[in-house]
Amino acid sequence: MRLHRLELTGFGPFREKQSVDFESFEHDGIFLIAGRTGAGKSSILDGVCFALYGSVPRYETGDKRLRSDHCAPEDPTEVRLEFTVGDRRWRVTRAPEYQRPARRGGGLTTEPTRAELEELVDGAWTGRAAKPRDVGLFLDEVLGLNAQQFQQVILLAQNRFSRFLLASGTERQSLLRALFGTRRYEEYARELGERSKAAQHELDALGERARTLLDQAERLIAAHELVAAEEAEAEAEAPLDLAARRAAVDLGQQRASYRLDTLTRERVTADDARTVAEAAHAERVALVKAQAELGRARERLAMLEEAGPQIADDRRRLTRAHSAEALRVPLETARRAERSAATAAELAASADAAWGRAVAGTDDARAPDLSAVVERLTGELAVWTAALAQEAALADGESRKTAAAAEVARLEADVVALDAQRAQVPAELERIDTELEAERAAASRRDPARERHEELTGRLAAAVEAEGLAATQRAAEIDHRDAAAAAAAAAARVATLLQLRLDGYAGELATTLVEGEPCAVCGATAHPSPAAPADEPVTDELLAAAESERDAAAAHERTAADAAKTARERQGAAAARAGGEGVEALRAQLAAATADLAAAERAVERRDALAARRTELAALDHEAEASRASLTERLAEARTRIAALEERVAAAREAVDAARGGHVSVADRVAHATSIRDAGRAAVDARAEAHRAATLAAQARTDVEERVAASVFADAAEANAALAAPRDVEALAERISAHDTQLGAARARMLELELELAGAPTEPVDTEASQAALAAADAARTAALRAESDARTLVAGLRDLAMQIDQAYAGVAARAADAAAIARLADTVAGRAPNTMKMDLETFVLAAELEEIVAAANLRLSDMSSGRYRLQHTDARAARGAASGLGLEIMDAFTGQSRPAQSLSGGETFLASLALALGLAEVVTARAGGVRLDTLFVDEGFGSLDEETLDLAMRTLDELRQGGRTVGVISHVAAMKEQLPAQLAVEATPAGPSVIRQDAAARV
């Protein structure tokens, strides 16, 4: 992982945007981040950590003051970091939560935490995540290190060097657990413990189940009295062991089986007895039923024989009805023929009377052949009907001829009027063309007049606005001048106080020194010449009040400057739009331009009206020419139509006169002849129908007389009287058939029952005794069945309990060995006996990791201490339950003895801590998937080293540059500035905020 660029805005001590270009230090390989105490050197590392993880090492607990106190409410806070992992370049941007002015209304509103992650793809930044949570998850995959690992292997933060070296076993275990993610081994131990408890519980449950089943079997045996009284008394006096109790269950099971066999035999005997009783009772019940049914059969036969005379009468009526039914059709046919003959005779007489009235006084009245007269009239009507159509068309032809003559006269008048109108068109067109040319010239001035009018309108508005803004500009500039003076005075006041504070800071620091304890600045434990405090110290309250006044004045000055600038820009823009002329001159020009525009608009309206009139007149003349041609054509067609109509009317009049004869019209003649023809035709038809009906009536009478003579009836009247409706005939037949069927069945059933009861007693049979015997046999059988079922249930229950008891004790034996093995493994993993080291599984894994860390650290500690010191891992048991196996000691080659790390001096502690931190970084990096660390930071601690030891430490850091790695060192030690030419300077300005300088001036 390599860092490229860091940007800090409103973060920590930095108010304005500050940039750090890490790429510029790649050539040097190691650079110094220098600055006075409190300037903000460590805030650069805070920014890196915040950009990647959203947190900083110094604020793991308590208030997270990430936003700069120097920021005005409207100033932003943001951190942006560009870095490369592998061959992919990333850019992450984060902003913490802070208060800013609300965009609407007054007061402040909370700006929420935000984050954005981008990747450089083909030279352009492409978004990958845009929410804090999504960015965090994405970076976890990209970086491969969590925040604690990052701070331990890349960002060696201030006050963390000695933490790992001097920590207790428990604290070291917590840190290593976070770095190497070994909590899963603790989960393994806890899971094994739970499995051991579960195995023991299961074993106890199996034993309890076996005892419970045995108790249940003994209670069942006792409840069913399967134990002899003397045996029960002996067991009560001396309880049996498990084997004897199990044998007693088998004995009870055998006795229950014997009892079941005995009860089964008793149940079979009861079944046989019940079968015999049931058969005897059924025989006596059947005899009772047969006696009762024979009595009912005799009563039924007597009732049917009493109905015999009535059935014989019905049989005679049915026979005569069947004979009369054969004559029904001839009789009805004769009646219908008589009625038809009488009706036809009446109609013939009426038709003859109508014919006589129609031909009265004519020769046809004496004609002997009426059919010949009708035929002659039909032929004449055909000729007259043809002439009738010509008579109807004659009136229509006269009407059409008159209409055609009127149309010719109208068309001739329209042609004359149209010719008179067209003669005036040429003169009118010439007049319109003359006026149109003059109006076009006047209308062409409208667009220039409109543009001039719009220009003058805008310039006049701008001139009015410029006059109004002049006073505003003057007031804003005066306010800006006063605010600038106040801001300068407030800033000078803060600068003076800061200088006084810095001048007396050595005295303040001297008051906190304690002999024998290291200085927070140089790390020395001896303080021979502490500085004296200032006479009038600058307190934090005084400095904070001055800074507040300065910030308020600066904010007011910025606001006033913005207002003055805006006023100047607005007034200058308005004056430029006005063109430099005054309001009155522009108003006069606008009035003249308005009049010119109105005149041009009126000319345009007149031009458009004349053009429309000329177009309309030309169109009307063209339409008139087309209309005259159409009228001329229609006039010729009307004259041709009149000539044709005159010829058709003359021919039709000649044919109608011939067909009319002596009548008023042809239609009158046709109507008269048609009435006579129809009367004659009706008379002929009526005479023929009367003759036919009379003939049919005579034939029907003859047929009826012949059929009655051949039947059982004396005459037709008697046959009519014997006729019956089909429904009545069907009812008689059904009643006779039902009586015959029931009578035969009753006689047959009575004979069958008499034969069945032959030899049986005639007195009623008693069934109460047989019923009582059957009930007693049934009760005995039910009791035997219940006893057998109970015995069988008992045998099955004892057999099942015996099997379950055997299975339970077999399970106890099998599970006991497994439970013991699991318990032994769980105790060993948890650090309990038989584990003699009292070291749990997680601690064992961490101890192995610690050994690798110590081996890596000793490679550098040996060089930095000139071979005197080596770190040594110890797995000695700790007292009072503390974590064992994670101890660290220092092996001193001068004495050959190991001693606690707490016995090292301040400088020695720094060297050992640095070596341990670098070793830890290498091991954690390897465990994190081999992440390459191209950038490394070391924060403070060099002030406690003497010159020679400092050289050794610098050589160690210099070795870290191998392979293209860049190392950043944070320190205020003067010797470091001399040894490291590549520097990043962090300076506090007189106004308070710090700035970062990274240029030629920073290289000393």
VEXVO-820232 format. One record per residue (C-alpha): x, y, z. Coordinates in steps of 0.25 Angstrom, whole numbers, padded with zeros to 4 digits, always signed. Example, Ala and Ser with C-alpha at 12.3 -4.5 7.8 and 13.67 -1.06 7.14 Angstrom:
2
+0049-0018+0031
+0055-0004+0029
end
This chain:
1004
+0000+0000+0000
+0006+0014-0004
+0000+0028-0001
+0000+0038-0012
-0007+0051-0007
-0014+0056+0005
-0023+0068+0006
-0028+0074+0019
-0039+0084+0020
-0045+0090+0033
-0038+0078+0040
-0031+0078+0053
-0022+0091+0054
-0024+0093+0039
-0035+0103+0034
-0031+0105+0020
-0029+0094+0010
-0015+0088+0012
-0009+0078+0003
+0002+0067+0005
+0009+0061-0007
+0015+0048-0002
+0020+0045-0016
+0030+0056-0015
+0038+0048-0004
+0039+0035-0012
+0053+0039-0017
+0058+0042-0003
+0051+0030+0003
+0050+0036+0017
+0045+0050+0021
+0043+0058+0034
+0030+0064+0038
+0035+0075+0047
+0028+0087+0055
+0027+0093+0068
+0019+0085+0079
+0004+0087+0077
+0006+0092+0062
-0002+0079+0057
+0009+0069+0052
+0001+0057+0058
-0012+0063+0051
-0006+0059+0038
-0006+0044+0042
-0020+0046+0048
-0025+0051+0035
-0019+0038+0028
-0026+0029+0038
-0039+0037+0038
-0039+0036+0022
-0037+0021+0022
-0045+0017+0035
-0054+0029+0039
-0046+0029+0053
-0033+0034+0059
-0024+0028+0069
-0024+0039+0079
-0040+0040+0080
-0043+0025+0083
-0051+0030+0095
-0057+0043+0098
-0060+0055+0090
-0056+0053+0075
-0052+0067+0072
-0049+0066+0057
-0054+0079+0052
-0044+0090+0053
-0048+0100+0064
-0043+0111+0055
-0054+0109+0045
-0065+0119+0043
-0079+0113+0043
-0080+0113+0028
-0066+0107+0026
-0066+0092+0021
-0058+0081+0027
-0053+0070+0018
-0041+0060+0017
-0037+0054+0004
-0026+0043+0002
-0021+0037-0011
-0014+0023-0009
-0010+0011-0017
-0012-0004-0013
-0006-0014-0023
-0008-0008-0037
-0021+0000-0034
-0021+0014-0030
-0032+0019-0020
-0037+0033-0015
-0046+0033-0002
-0053+0046+0003
-0059+0047+0017
-0065+0058+0025
-0069+0057+0040
-0082+0062+0046
-0082+0077+0049
-0092+0089+0050
-0094+0098+0039
-0103+0110+0036
-0117+0105+0031
-0119+0109+0016
-0134+0113+0019
-0138+0121+0032
-0128+0124+0043
-0119+0116+0052
-0111+0104+0050
-0113+0090+0045
-0105+0077+0046
-0097+0073+0033
-0097+0058+0034
-0085+0049+0032
-0082+0046+0018
-0072+0038+0010
-0068+0035-0004
-0059+0024-0011
-0054+0026-0025
-0044+0018-0034
-0036+0023-0045
-0040+0016-0057
-0034+0020-0071
-0030+0033-0066
-0043+0037-0060
-0049+0035-0046
-0060+0025-0045
-0069+0024-0033
-0070+0011-0025
-0077+0015-0012
-0084+0027-0007
-0089+0024+0007
-0080+0023+0020
-0084+0009+0023
-0082+0004+0008
-0069+0011+0007
-0064+0004+0020
-0068-0009+0015
-0062-0007+0002
-0049-0002+0008
-0048-0014+0017
-0047-0023+0005
-0037-0013-0002
-0028-0011+0010
-0028-0025+0017
-0025-0018+0030
-0034-0013+0041
-0032+0001+0048
-0024-0006+0059
-0015-0013+0050
-0013-0001+0041
-0009+0007+0054
+0000-0004+0058
+0007-0007+0045
+0007+0006+0036
+0003+0017+0046
+0012+0016+0058
+0004+0026+0066
+0009+0035+0077
+0009+0029+0091
+0007+0015+0085
+0021+0010+0084
+0023+0005+0098
+0009+0001+0100
+0011-0013+0094
+0025-0015+0101
+0021-0011+0115
+0007-0017+0115
+0002-0028+0124
-0001-0041+0119
-0016-0038+0119
-0014-0025+0111
-0004-0032+0101
-0014-0043+0099
-0025-0033+0096
-0016-0025+0086
-0011-0038+0079
-0026-0043+0078
-0030-0031+0071
-0018-0031+0061
-0018-0046+0058
-0033-0049+0059
-0032-0061+0068
-0045-0059+0076
-0049-0071+0068
-0040-0080+0076
-0047-0075+0089
-0060-0079+0082
-0054-0093+0079
-0051-0094+0094
-0065-0089+0098
-0072-0098+0088
-0064-0110+0094
-0068-0106+0108
-0083-0106+0103
-0081-0119+0097
-0075-0126+0109
-0087-0120+0118
-0097-0125+0107
-0090-0139+0107
-0091-0140+0122
-0105-0136+0122
-0108-0146+0112
-0102-0157+0120
-0109-0153+0132
-0122-0153+0124
-0120-0167+0119
-0117-0172+0133
-0129-0165+0139
-0138-0171+0127
-0133-0185+0130
-0137-0184+0145
-0150-0178+0141
-0154-0189+0132
-0150-0199+0142
-0159-0192+0153
-0170-0192+0143
-0169-0207+0140
-0169-0210+0155
-0181-0202+0157
-0189-0208+0146
-0185-0222+0151
-0190-0218+0165
-0203-0212+0160
-0207-0225+0153
-0203-0234+0165
-0192-0242+0157
-0184-0243+0170
-0187-0253+0181
-0189-0247+0195
-0177-0253+0201
-0168-0248+0190
-0173-0234+0191
-0171-0235+0206
-0156-0240+0204
-0153-0229+0194
-0159-0218+0204
-0149-0224+0215
-0137-0225+0206
-0137-0216+0193
-0132-0223+0180
-0120-0219+0172
-0122-0214+0157
-0119-0229+0152
-0129-0235+0161
-0139-0224+0158
-0137-0227+0143
-0140-0242+0146
-0152-0238+0154
-0158-0231+0141
-0155-0244+0133
-0162-0252+0143
-0174-0243+0143
-0175-0243+0128
-0175-0259+0128
-0187-0258+0139
-0194-0248+0130
-0193-0257+0118
-0198-0269+0126
-0210-0261+0130
-0213-0257+0116
-0213-0272+0111
-0223-0275+0122
-0232-0263+0119
-0232-0266+0104
-0237-0280+0107
-0248-0275+0116
-0252-0265+0104
-0253-0276+0094
-0263-0284+0103
-0271-0271+0105
-0272-0269+0090
-0277-0283+0088
-0288-0281+0098
-0293-0268+0093
-0294-0274+0079
-0303-0286+0084
-0312-0276+0091
-0313-0266+0079
-0317-0278+0070
-0328-0282+0080
-0334-0268+0081
-0333-0266+0066
-0342-0278+0064
-0353-0274+0073
-0353-0260+0068
-0355-0265+0053
-0367-0274+0058
-0373-0262+0064
-0371-0254+0051
-0377-0265+0042
-0390-0266+0051
-0392-0251+0050
-0390-0250+0035
-0400-0262+0033
-0411-0254+0040
-0409-0242+0032
-0409-0250+0019
-0423-0256+0022
-0428-0242+0025
-0423-0237+0012
-0429-0248+0003
-0443-0246+0010
-0443-0231+0006
-0439-0234-0008
-0450-0244-0010
-0460-0234-0005
-0457-0225-0017
-0460-0235-0027
-0474-0230-0032
-0469-0216-0034
-0457-0221-0042
-0466-0230-0051
-0475-0217-0054
-0462-0209-0058
-0458-0221-0067
-0471-0220-0075
-0470-0205-0077
-0456-0206-0082
-0460-0216-0092
-0471-0207-0098
-0461-0195-0098
-0451-0203-0106
-0462-0207-0116
-0467-0192-0117
-0453-0187-0119
-0452-0195-0132
-0464-0186-0138
-0459-0173-0132
-0452-0168-0145
-0463-0171-0155
-0474-0165-0146
-0465-0152-0144
-0462-0152-0159
-0477-0152-0163
-0481-0141-0153
-0470-0132-0159
-0474-0135-0174
-0489-0131-0171
-0484-0118-0165
-0475-0115-0177
-0486-0118-0187
-0496-0108-0180
-0485-0097-0180
-0482-0098-0194
-0496-0098-0199
-0498-0084-0191
-0485-0078-0198
-0490-0083-0212
-0503-0076-0210
-0497-0063-0206
-0486-0063-0217
-0498-0065-0228
-0505-0053-0222
-0493-0044-0223
-0490-0048-0237
-0505-0044-0241
-0503-0030-0235
-0490-0028-0242
-0495-0031-0256
-0509-0026-0255
-0514-0019-0268
-0502-0025-0276
-0501-0036-0286
-0493-0044-0277
-0505-0046-0267
-0511-0055-0278
-0498-0062-0281
-0499-0078-0279
-0484-0080-0277
-0479-0072-0265
-0465-0077-0266
-0464-0072-0281
-0468-0058-0276
-0457-0058-0265
-0447-0062-0275
-0451-0051-0285
-0450-0041-0274
-0436-0045-0270
-0430-0043-0284
-0436-0029-0285
-0431-0025-0271
-0417-0029-0276
-0417-0019-0287
-0423-0007-0279
-0413-0009-0268
-0402-0006-0278
-0409+0007-0282
-0411+0010-0267
-0395+0012-0265
-0394+0021-0277
-0406+0030-0271
-0398+0031-0258
-0385+0035-0265
-0393+0046-0274
-0395+0055-0262
-0380+0054-0257
-0375+0057-0271
-0383+0070-0272
-0378+0074-0258
-0364+0071-0262
-0365+0079-0275
-0370+0091-0268
-0359+0090-0258
-0348+0089-0269
-0354+0102-0276
-0353+0110-0263
-0338+0105-0261
-0334+0110-0275
-0340+0124-0272
-0332+0124-0258
-0319+0120-0264
-0320+0130-0275
-0322+0141-0265
-0310+0137-0256
-0301+0137-0268
-0305+0152-0271
-0303+0156-0257
-0289+0149-0256
-0284+0156-0268
-0288+0170-0263
-0280+0167-0249
-0267+0162-0256
-0266+0175-0264
-0263+0183-0252
-0252+0174-0246
-0239+0180-0255
-0241+0194-0250
-0242+0190-0235
-0230+0182-0236
-0222+0193-0242
-0226+0203-0230
-0222+0192-0220
-0208+0190-0226
-0205+0205-0225
-0209+0207-0210
-0202+0194-0207
-0188+0198-0212
-0189+0211-0203
-0192+0203-0191
-0181+0193-0193
-0171+0204-0192
-0176+0209-0179
-0177+0195-0173
-0163+0192-0176
-0159+0201-0165
-0166+0193-0153
-0154+0183-0150
-0143+0194-0148
-0153+0203-0140
-0156+0191-0131
-0142+0188-0128
-0139+0202-0125
-0151+0203-0116
-0146+0190-0108
-0132+0195-0107
-0136+0208-0101
-0146+0201-0092
-0134+0193-0086
-0125+0204-0085
-0135+0213-0078
-0137+0202-0068
-0122+0200-0066
-0120+0215-0064
-0131+0216-0053
-0125+0203-0046
-0111+0210-0047
-0116+0222-0040
-0122+0214-0029
-0110+0205-0027
-0100+0217-0026
-0104+0220-0011
-0104+0205-0008
-0090+0204-0013
-0085+0216-0005
-0091+0210+0008
-0085+0197+0006
-0071+0202+0003
-0071+0210+0016
-0076+0198+0024
-0065+0189+0017
-0054+0200+0021
-0059+0200+0036
-0059+0184+0037
-0046+0183+0031
-0040+0192+0041
-0047+0185+0052
-0042+0171+0047
-0028+0176+0046
-0028+0181+0060
-0034+0168+0065
-0023+0159+0058
-0012+0168+0063
-0017+0166+0077
-0017+0151+0075
-0003+0151+0069
+0002+0159+0081
-0004+0150+0091
+0001+0137+0084
+0015+0143+0084
+0014+0146+0099
+0009+0132+0101
+0020+0126+0093
+0030+0134+0100
+0025+0130+0113
+0022+0115+0109
+0036+0110+0113
+0033+0115+0127
+0019+0109+0127
+0025+0095+0123
+0036+0097+0134
+0025+0097+0145
+0021+0083+0141
+0035+0077+0141
+0037+0066+0152
+0052+0062+0155
+0055+0048+0150
+0043+0048+0140
+0045+0050+0125
+0042+0064+0119
+0030+0063+0109
+0038+0071+0099
+0053+0065+0099
+0051+0053+0108
+0062+0056+0117
+0060+0052+0132
+0070+0063+0137
+0065+0078+0138
+0077+0087+0142
+0072+0100+0137
+0057+0101+0136
+0051+0114+0130
+0045+0124+0139
+0030+0127+0136
+0025+0140+0131
+0021+0152+0140
+0007+0153+0133
+0004+0139+0127
-0006+0139+0115
-0017+0130+0120
-0025+0120+0111
-0038+0128+0114
-0031+0141+0110
-0026+0135+0097
-0039+0129+0094
-0047+0142+0096
-0037+0149+0087
-0038+0138+0076
-0053+0139+0077
-0053+0154+0075
-0043+0152+0063
-0052+0141+0057
-0064+0150+0058
-0057+0162+0053
-0051+0154+0041
-0065+0148+0038
-0071+0162+0038
-0060+0167+0029
-0062+0156+0019
-0077+0158+0019
-0075+0173+0017
-0065+0171+0006
-0074+0162-0001
-0085+0172+0000
-0077+0183-0005
-0072+0175-0017
-0086+0171-0020
-0091+0186-0020
-0079+0190-0029
-0082+0179-0039
-0097+0182-0039
-0095+0197-0041
-0084+0196-0051
-0093+0185-0059
-0105+0194-0059
-0097+0207-0064
-0091+0199-0075
-0105+0194-0079
-0110+0208-0079
-0099+0212-0089
-0094+0224-0081
-0106+0233-0084
-0116+0239-0073
-0130+0235-0070
-0137+0248-0076
-0129+0247-0090
-0133+0232-0091
-0148+0235-0087
-0148+0245-0099
-0142+0236-0108
-0152+0225-0104
-0164+0234-0106
-0159+0237-0121
-0157+0222-0123
-0170+0218-0118
-0177+0228-0128
-0169+0222-0139
-0172+0208-0135
-0187+0211-0135
-0187+0217-0149
-0180+0205-0154
-0190+0196-0148
-0202+0203-0154
-0195+0203-0168
-0193+0188-0166
-0208+0186-0163
-0212+0194-0175
-0202+0186-0184
-0207+0173-0179
-0222+0177-0181
-0220+0182-0196
-0212+0169-0199
-0223+0160-0194
-0234+0169-0201
-0226+0167-0215
-0224+0152-0212
-0239+0151-0209
-0243+0159-0222
-0234+0151-0231
-0240+0138-0225
-0254+0143-0227
-0252+0146-0242
-0246+0133-0244
-0258+0126-0237
-0267+0135-0246
-0261+0130-0259
-0262+0116-0255
-0277+0118-0250
-0280+0124-0264
-0275+0112-0271
-0283+0103-0262
-0295+0111-0265
-0294+0111-0280
-0292+0096-0279
-0304+0094-0270
-0313+0103-0280
-0310+0094-0292
-0313+0081-0284
-0327+0087-0280
-0331+0091-0294
-0328+0077-0299
-0336+0071-0287
-0348+0079-0291
-0349+0074-0305
-0348+0059-0301
-0359+0061-0290
-0369+0067-0301
-0367+0055-0310
-0370+0045-0298
-0382+0053-0293
-0389+0052-0307
-0387+0037-0309
-0393+0034-0295
-0405+0043-0297
-0409+0035-0310
-0409+0022-0303
-0417+0026-0291
-0428+0032-0299
-0430+0019-0307
-0430+0011-0293
-0440+0020-0286
-0452+0017-0294
-0465+0023-0288
-0459+0024-0274
-0453+0036-0267
-0439+0030-0267
-0432+0017-0270
-0431+0014-0255
-0446+0015-0254
-0448+0006-0265
-0439-0004-0259
-0445-0004-0245
-0459-0006-0251
-0455-0018-0259
-0447-0024-0248
-0459-0024-0238
-0468-0031-0248
-0457-0041-0251
-0455-0044-0237
-0470-0046-0234
-0471-0056-0245
-0458-0064-0241
-0464-0065-0226
-0477-0070-0231
-0470-0081-0240
-0461-0085-0228
-0473-0085-0218
-0482-0094-0227
-0470-0104-0228
-0467-0105-0213
-0482-0107-0210
-0483-0119-0219
-0470-0125-0214
-0475-0124-0199
-0488-0130-0202
-0482-0142-0209
-0472-0145-0197
-0484-0144-0187
-0492-0155-0194
-0480-0164-0194
-0477-0162-0179
-0492-0165-0175
-0491-0178-0183
-0478-0183-0177
-0483-0180-0162
-0496-0188-0165
-0488-0200-0170
-0478-0200-0158
-0489-0199-0148
-0497-0211-0154
-0485-0220-0153
-0482-0216-0138
-0489-0220-0125
-0497-0207-0124
-0511-0205-0130
-0509-0191-0136
-0499-0180-0136
-0505-0173-0124
-0502-0185-0115
-0488-0186-0120
-0486-0171-0117
-0491-0174-0103
-0481-0185-0100
-0469-0176-0104
-0460-0172-0092
-0448-0163-0090
-0434-0169-0092
-0431-0165-0077
-0443-0173-0072
-0440-0185-0080
-0426-0185-0075
-0431-0184-0060
-0441-0196-0062
-0430-0205-0068
-0420-0201-0057
-0431-0204-0046
-0435-0217-0051
-0420-0222-0053
-0416-0217-0039
-0427-0225-0033
-0424-0238-0041
-0409-0237-0037
-0411-0234-0022
-0422-0246-0021
-0412-0256-0027
-0400-0251-0019
-0409-0252-0006
-0413-0266-0009
-0399-0271-0012
-0393-0264+0001
-0404-0270+0010
-0402-0284+0004
-0386-0283+0006
-0388-0278+0021
-0398-0290+0024
-0388-0300+0018
-0377-0293+0026
-0385-0294+0039
-0390-0308+0037
-0387-0316+0050
-0384-0303+0058
-0393-0300+0070
-0404-0290+0067
-0404-0282+0080
-0394-0270+0081
-0379-0273+0084
-0372-0266+0096
-0358-0261+0094
-0354-0254+0107
-0347-0267+0113
-0338-0268+0100
-0335-0253+0101
-0331-0254+0115
-0322-0266+0112
-0315-0258+0100
-0313-0246+0109
-0306-0254+0120
-0297-0261+0109
-0294-0248+0103
-0290-0241+0116
-0281-0253+0120
-0274-0252+0106
-0272-0237+0108
-0265-0239+0121
-0256-0250+0116
-0252-0241+0104
-0249-0229+0113
-0240-0238+0122
-0233-0244+0110
-0230-0230+0105
-0225-0225+0118
-0216-0237+0119
-0211-0235+0105
-0208-0220+0107
-0201-0223+0120
-0192-0234+0113
-0189-0224+0102
-0186-0213+0111
-0176-0221+0120
-0169-0226+0107
-0167-0212+0102
-0162-0207+0115
-0152-0218+0116
-0147-0215+0102
-0146-0200+0106
-0139-0203+0119
-0128-0211+0111
-0126-0200+0101
-0125-0189+0111
-0114-0197+0119
-0107-0200+0106
-0107-0185+0103
-0102-0181+0116
-0090-0190+0114
-0087-0185+0100
-0089-0170+0104
-0080-0171+0116
-0067-0172+0109
-0070-0161+0099
-0074-0152+0110
-0061-0154+0117
-0053-0152+0105
-0060-0139+0102
-0059-0134+0116
-0044-0137+0116
-0042-0129+0103
-0050-0117+0107
-0042-0116+0120
-0029-0116+0113
-0033-0106+0103
-0038-0097+0114
-0025-0098+0121
-0030-0107+0133
-0025-0120+0137
-0018-0128+0131
-0013-0116+0124
+0000-0113+0133
+0003-0100+0126
-0011-0094+0130
-0011-0088+0116
-0024-0088+0108
-0024-0090+0092
-0025-0076+0088
-0013-0072+0097
-0005-0083+0091
-0008-0078+0077
-0004-0064+0081
+0008-0069+0088
+0013-0075+0075
+0010-0062+0068
+0018-0054+0079
+0030-0063+0077
+0030-0059+0062
+0029-0045+0066
+0040-0046+0076
+0049-0052+0065
+0046-0041+0055
+0048-0030+0066
+0062-0036+0071
+0068-0035+0057
+0067-0019+0058
+0068-0018+0074
+0082-0025+0073
+0087-0015+0064
+0081-0003+0070
+0086-0007+0084
+0100-0012+0079
+0097-0026+0082
+0094-0024+0097
+0079-0026+0097
+0069-0037+0092
+0055-0039+0094
+0051-0052+0100
+0037-0058+0100
+0033-0065+0113
+0022-0075+0116
+0023-0075+0131
+0010-0076+0139
+0004-0062+0143
-0001-0060+0157
-0015-0058+0162
-0022-0063+0149
-0015-0054+0139
-0013-0058+0125
-0001-0067+0124
+0008-0070+0112
+0009-0056+0107
+0021-0050+0115
+0032-0042+0110
+0046-0040+0116
+0059-0034+0112
+0072-0042+0112
+0084-0033+0115
+0096-0039+0109
+0105-0031+0119
+0099-0039+0131
+0094-0051+0124
+0081-0050+0132
+0067-0047+0127
+0060-0035+0134
+0046-0028+0132
+0044-0018+0121
+0040-0008+0131
+0055-0007+0136
+0059-0001+0123
+0063+0014+0122
+0055+0023+0114
+0064+0023+0102
+0065+0007+0103
+0050+0006+0104
+0048+0014+0091
+0058+0005+0084
+0052-0008+0089
+0038-0002+0086
+0042+0002+0072
+0048-0011+0069
+0036-0019+0074
+0027-0010+0066
+0034-0012+0053
+0034-0027+0056
+0020-0027+0059
+0017-0019+0046
+0024-0030+0038
+0017-0042+0044
+0003-0035+0044
+0006-0031+0029
+0009-0046+0026
-0004-0050+0033
-0012-0040+0025
-0009-0047+0012
+0004-0041+0009
+0000-0027+0008
+0012-0019+0003
+0014-0007+0012
+0021+0004+0003
+0018+0016+0013
+0021+0015+0028
+0020+0026+0039
+0027+0027+0052
+0022+0038+0062
+0031+0044+0073
+0040+0037+0083
+0054+0041+0078
+0056+0052+0088
+0060+0041+0098
+0072+0036+0090
+0086+0040+0092
+0094+0044+0079
+0100+0030+0077
+0087+0023+0079
+0079+0032+0070
+0089+0029+0059
+0086+0014+0061
+0071+0017+0061
+0072+0025+0048
+0080+0014+0042
+0069+0004+0045
+0059+0014+0039
+0068+0016+0027
+0068+0001+0024
+0053+0001+0023
+0054+0009+0010
+0059-0003+0003
+0049-0008-0008
+0044+0006-0011
+0037+0008+0003
+0035+0023+0008
+0036+0025+0023
+0031+0038+0030
+0037+0042+0043
+0030+0052+0053
+0039+0059+0062
+0043+0073+0067
+0058+0068+0071
+0068+0077+0064
+0077+0066+0061
+0066+0060+0053
+0065+0072+0044
+0080+0072+0041
+0080+0057+0037
+0067+0057+0029
+0067+0068+0017
+0054+0064+0012
+0044+0071+0021
+0029+0074+0023
+0028+0087+0032
+0015+0089+0040
+0014+0104+0045
+0004+0111+0053
+0001+0125+0047
-0001+0137+0056
-0016+0137+0054
-0017+0123+0060
-0019+0112+0049
-0007+0104+0044
-0002+0102+0030
+0007+0091+0024
+0019+0095+0015
+0024+0086+0005
+0034+0093-0004
+0049+0098-0005
+0047+0106+0008
+0044+0093+0016
+0057+0086+0012
+0068+0091+0022
end
